[in-house]
Amino acid sequence: MNIKILFRFNVIIIYFILVALLFNNCQRAGMPVGNIEKLAVLPKIDPDYTNVIVPPNIAPLNFIIKEKALSYYVEIYSVNGSKIKISTISNKIQIPFKKWEKLLSNNPGEILYFDIYSKVNDVKWEKYKTITNKIALEKIDSYVAYRIINPGYVFWMDLGIYQRNIENFSENPILTNRATKRNCMNCHSFSKNNPDYMMLHLRQDYPGTLIIRNGEVQKISTKTKYTMSPGVYPAWHPDGEHIAFSVNTIRQNFHGDIGENIYVFDKSSDLIIYNIKTNTVTTSPKVSTDRLENLPNWSPDGKYLYYCSAPKINNLDFNEIKYDLVRIFYSVKTNQWGDPDTILTSKKTGKSISYPKVSPNGKFLLFCMNDYGYFDIHIKSTDLYMMDLEKKTYCRLDSVNSEYSDSYHSWSSNSHWFVFASKRLDGLCSRLFFSYVDDKGKAYKPVLLPQEDPEFYNTYLKNYNVPEMITGPVKVKPWDLIQAAYKEPVSVKFDNSVDIDALSGATRIVK
Amino acid sequence: MNMKIKISPFFILYFALFISLLVYAYFFFKPELYYFNKQQLFLFDKEYFKGFLIYPGGISEYLTNFIFQFYYYKIVGACLFSLFLLLIFFLINKIFKQFINSIYSIIFSFFPLIFFLIFQSQYDYNIVISVKFIICLLFFLLYLRVYKLSFIKYLFAILSSALIYYIAGGLFFLFHILLMFSYEVIYFRDNKFKILSLIYYLLIGLVFPYLSARYYFIITYKEAYRYVTPYQDDFSLEILIYLLLFFVPLLFVFAKTFAKGSTEIKPGKKVISLITVASCVFSLVFLFAFTDSDKKQKIKIDYLAYNNQWEQIINSDIKISRDEILKNYNLNFYNYLNISRALYHTNQLLDHLFDYEQLYDVGGLFANIYVPETAIPAGFLYFDLGQVMTAQRYFYEALTNFPYDPRIYKMLVRINLISRNYALADKYLYILHRSIIYRSWADDYRKFINNNELSDNESLFSEKRNCLPKFHYFSLVDINKPDWDLKNLLNANNNNKMAFEYLMAYYLLTNNYDEIIANLKHFKDFNYPNLPKHIAEAILVYKLLFPKKWEELPNREDIKISAQTLDQFDNFNRIIDECGNNMEKAKSMLPLELKNTYWYFLRFTTAELEFFKPQKAKKDEY
C-alpha cells in the first residue's frame, strides 16, 4: 500500500520533470537564418554592459534585451576560444557560467563582443550593432563585503553584513541581526583588503565593536569619558594593530522640498586611534580641535592619516558646510603626531570633500566631492574624484559618475579596481559598481555587480551600503560573531599621555 | 421508481459547519477588515521567495502569504476562513477515527475547531498558524499510516521532522514530535523497545533545532525551538497556541478511555446536531470573551479612512476612554490621527475637535511620536496636507516594519508621480505588477510614467503639485512643532485649507492666542460663513485673559461671536465658579456640550497632558 503510494509519487515527479524539460526545449528559439537585416544601432540592454572594462574573474554579466522581438539570439565571444551562443524566446539573457568563465580566462586584455539578433517576424531577423567591452588583464579582489539595509532613515528591521563572491553569484551573510534582537550593525572595515582582519560596530542592543583577527573575535567598547562618542567611521592601520576612528555627534534633518530626502550632519567630530594590543585610545589636540575632523583613512605605508575637516556652522546653513582634505603624520610606534597638512581645500574646489582613500600602491587618492556635508549617500551631487598623489593634481571621474550620488568606494588590493555605491539606477537604492583604473589613474565606465537574475534590481528595494573589497571570504562563522556579540564588551582605556586640557570643546572632557 | 437519496449525517455536519462559519466570517468577522489589517503583497519573484528560505518556518509563511492574498476578495476571504477550520476539523476527526468511535472523534474534533475559531477571529492572528497546524496534522496522519512498519516508521519520523522543522519552524516541529511521542507512549505495546523509541523521538526534538541554530541558520536558540510567526506579529492570544499544542496530544490519553471496543456507536443526525449546537454555544461564549473590540474599532476606523469614508468615521460611535489610552497608547494614537482627518474632511475640525478629549496634546493631530506603528497614518496625514516629501519619508520608515504593505507601494507610486520621479514610480509599479491582486492597479498607473501631459491632467497629482514647497526648508525639525511645516505649506499655496485648519488647531492645542488672533483674517479668505466654534471659544478666553490686548485690537468689531457661544461661555464660567476649587465636582456638573469645548480642554485637559505623555525609553549611546 505504502510502496504503491511512493510509486505513484515518483510517477508524478517524473511527469513534472518531463513537462519541465519539454517546456525548457520550447524556450530554444533557433538561430537566425535567411533574411538578416543589419542595424546601425546598439541594442538597448539592461544593465548597461556596453563599452565597459570587465574584470577577468567576474560572474556572467546577465542582462535583459530591451528591444521587442519574437525571439532572440546572442553570441558572446572574444579572440580566443569558442563563442557562447544563446537562443531564447525570453529577453532575459542568462549566460552559462562555465562557458563564460572559460571565455574570460582565455582572453585577458582582449575585446569581448556581444552580438544580439532579434527575430521581428517569422521570416526576418535583425542584427544590432555589436556591443564591445574589454576584458581587463588585472583581476579584481574576489569578494566584496557590504551591508544590506532598507531605505528607511530612522528605523530599520532586518539588516546584515554580507559578502558576495564576485566570481559567481554566491552571497553569504557575515552577520545578520536576526539573532541579535534586530540591532543595528555598521561600519564594517578590513585591514588591507584582508578578510581575516575585520571590524564592525553593533548599536543599540548588544552594543560594542567586534574586532576579528585571524579567527579570534573580541568585543570592545570604544566609549570613554574623554570622547564624545564611541568610535564611528573606522580605518585600519596597515599593521593590523591600530584602528583610527572618528568620534561624532551625528544629527539628521529631513528636506521638505523635492530633491534629496535627508541631511545627515555632525554637530561635532574628532579623531581617535585605537591600539588593539594595549586596548587604548589616543588622540591629539591636533585632530581634536573645534573644527569637524572626520572620515580617517591611512596611507598604505601607515605614516599618514588622511581625513576631512570643516569649520562648525549652524546646521540650518546646511549647504555651507564644506570639508577640506587634510593629512597628518602619525607614528604608531612612538605615538607621535605631526602637524596637519591641508592637501585640498573646499575653498579651492568649491565643494565639500569626503571619504579620502589612498590606493594600495600609494599612487592615487580616490575621494568624493559634493555640494555640502559629508554623508554622501544622501547627497545627489556626490561624485568621485581621483588625485594623483605625486603630481598633486586631481580630476573628476567623468566616465564613472552619474547624475545621482556616486559615493562610498573601496580599492581592490592591486589598485586596478575600485567598487563604489551609486544610486544611478533609480535615485533611491544604492547599487555596487566596479570601475577599472589604469596605471595613469584613469578610471573607466563601471560595471554593475551582476546578478543571476538580470531583473533583480528592478524589484530589490534594499540598499548596498559601504562596499569593501576583500581578497577572499570572511571565514569566521556568524555563530562565532553572535556569541561574541552576546558578551559584555571590554572597555578601552584612554591614553594617559594625552593632555586632555588641550582638547577641544568638541570632545567631552570629564576629569 | 421512488429513489430516496440518503445523505450522510457527516455531509450534513460538514455542510452545516461550512455555512455557519461562512456566515459568521462574512457578516460578523468581516474578512475585509482582517485583510486590511494584515495586508501584504505576495510577489511572484525569486528574491521574495528566497527571503523565506533563510529561516525555519519560512516556507509555510510563503505558502500562507500566497493563500492570504485572496482574502482581498471578501467572499473568498470568508470561504478561506471557513475552509481552514473545516480542514482542521476534518483532519483531527480523521486521526481520531482511527482508534476511537466516530461519535467521540467528532466531539474531540470540536475542541481544536473552537480554539482555531477563536484564533482566526482575532485581527492580529496570522493564519500561518492554521497552515502550520494543518501541515503537522497531515504529516501525523501519514505517520499513523506507516506506524505498523517499524523501520519505515522511524525513518519517516526523522525525515518528516526535518521537513516540518524547515517548513513550519521550531514550535510546530516540537508539536509534531510531541504527537509522535505521545502516541508512542500510549499505543506502543512492545515494552522492550518503548524506552529506546521514546529516547529516539526526544533526541530528534532536541537535536534538530540545536543543530540548525548552531550550524545552519542565523537564529537564536529561542527561535530555533519556539518560532511561531514573524516577529512583526504580536498575537495577543499566543499563550493559547501553546495550550492547544499541548492539549491535542493529551486528547490521545482521553481517546484511550474511549478506545474502539466491540460496540461501535454510530452517530445519528440527532446526536450530531446536538454536538454541533453545543459546540456553537461554546464557540459563541468564547468568541465573546476573546473579542478585542478596541482593536476592531481601530482597524475599522483605519479602513474607513483609507477608503475616504469620513462621514462614517464621524458617525461611528467612537469612545476612547482614558484607561484605554493608557493601556494601549499607540493603538489609540492611531485612532486620533484618523478621527482628526475625518473631522477635517467633513468640515468640522475647528468645530468639533474637542468632542474628542485631546489627551495626546498635538499628537492627536500630528504624529508626534516616532515609532514604526504610526509611520503609515503619519504618511497619509502628510500626504493629505500636501507635504508629500514628509509623507514619503514616513512611508519609507513604514517599509521597514511592513516591507510588503501594498498601501505603502501605492502611495510611493503616487508621490513619485507627483514629484515626476518616474524611474522610482516605475520601480514600485514593477513590484506591484508582480502581485496578481495589484497587477491591474499597477498597469493602470503605468500610463502616467514619462507622460507629463497625462499626469498634469490627473486632479490628485496637480492638487498636490500645487502644494509643493517653492523653496528649501527642513521638515519637522521638531516633531512637536509642526507649525513650521504648515506655514511653509501655506506659503507654497495659500489655498491649502487643510494646512490652515491644522495650523489653527495646533494653535488651539498650544493655547497660542496671539497667532489665532493674527490669523483671523484668513477665515474670510477661505470663505468661512462664521468663525468656527472652537476659534470663537478661544477668542472669548483671549478677551478675558488679555483685555488690554483685546482693546488694542483693530477691527475687533468685525469679530462676530454667536449668542449661543457667549451663553455657553457664561454657563461654563458660572459652573466653575460654583464649584470653587473642586475640579472633580465641576467636571461632573458640566453638561456634554460644555465638555466638548476649548474651555474644557484649557481648564482640565491641559493639566493632565504630562500624565498621558509616553515614557521615553532610555537609549544606549553606542
Chai-1 contact restraints between the chains, C-beta under 6 A:
chainA,res_idxA,chainB,res_idxB,connection_type,confidence,min_distance_angstrom,max_distance_angstrom,comment,restraint_id
A,N2,B,V146,contact,1.0,0.0,6.0,A-B,restraint_1
A,N150,B,L399,contact,1.0,0.0,6.0,A-B,restraint_2
A,N150,B,T400,contact,1.0,0.0,6.0,A-B,restraint_3
A,P151,B,Y396,contact,1.0,0.0,6.0,A-B,restraint_4
A,G152,B,Y396,contact,1.0,0.0,6.0,A-B,restraint_5
A,G152,B,E397,contact,1.0,0.0,6.0,A-B,restraint_6
A,G152,B,T400,contact,1.0,0.0,6.0,A-B,restraint_7
A,F155,B,P372,contact,1.0,0.0,6.0,A-B,restraint_8
A,F155,B,E397,contact,1.0,0.0,6.0,A-B,restraint_9
A,F155,B,T400,contact,1.0,0.0,6.0,A-B,restraint_10
A,W156,B,T400,contact,1.0,0.0,6.0,A-B,restraint_11
A,M157,B,T400,contact,1.0,0.0,6.0,A-B,restraint_12
A,M157,B,N401,contact,1.0,0.0,6.0,A-B,restraint_13
A,P173,B,I218,contact,1.0,0.0,6.0,A-B,restraint_14
A,T176,B,I218,contact,1.0,0.0,6.0,A-B,restraint_15
A,R178,B,I218,contact,1.0,0.0,6.0,A-B,restraint_16
A,R178,B,I219,contact,1.0,0.0,6.0,A-B,restraint_17
A,A179,B,I218,contact,1.0,0.0,6.0,A-B,restraint_18
A,A179,B,I219,contact,1.0,0.0,6.0,A-B,restraint_19
A,A179,B,T220,contact,1.0,0.0,6.0,A-B,restraint_20
A,R203,B,Y622,contact,1.0,0.0,6.0,A-B,restraint_21
A,Q204,B,D620,contact,1.0,0.0,6.0,A-B,restraint_22
A,P207,B,D620,contact,1.0,0.0,6.0,A-B,restraint_23
A,P207,B,Y622,contact,1.0,0.0,6.0,A-B,restraint_24
A,P230,B,Y622,contact,1.0,0.0,6.0,A-B,restraint_25
A,N253,B,F474,contact,1.0,0.0,6.0,A-B,restraint_26
A,N253,B,V477,contact,1.0,0.0,6.0,A-B,restraint_27
A,F254,B,R393,contact,1.0,0.0,6.0,A-B,restraint_28
A,F254,B,S475,contact,1.0,0.0,6.0,A-B,restraint_29
A,G256,B,M389,contact,1.0,0.0,6.0,A-B,restraint_30
A,G256,B,P469,contact,1.0,0.0,6.0,A-B,restraint_31
A,G256,B,Y473,contact,1.0,0.0,6.0,A-B,restraint_32
A,G256,B,S475,contact,1.0,0.0,6.0,A-B,restraint_33
A,D257,B,P469,contact,1.0,0.0,6.0,A-B,restraint_34
A,D257,B,H472,contact,1.0,0.0,6.0,A-B,restraint_35
A,I258,B,S419,contact,1.0,0.0,6.0,A-B,restraint_36
A,D426,B,A423,contact,1.0,0.0,6.0,A-B,restraint_37
A,D426,B,L424,contact,1.0,0.0,6.0,A-B,restraint_38
A,D426,B,K427,contact,1.0,0.0,6.0,A-B,restraint_39
A,G427,B,L424,contact,1.0,0.0,6.0,A-B,restraint_40
A,L428,B,L424,contact,1.0,0.0,6.0,A-B,restraint_41
A,D453,B,K46,contact,1.0,0.0,6.0,A-B,restraint_42
A,N458,B,Y430,contact,1.0,0.0,6.0,A-B,restraint_43
A,T459,B,D45,contact,1.0,0.0,6.0,A-B,restraint_44
A,T459,B,I431,contact,1.0,0.0,6.0,A-B,restraint_45
A,Y460,B,E47,contact,1.0,0.0,6.0,A-B,restraint_46
A,P478,B,I218,contact,1.0,0.0,6.0,A-B,restraint_47
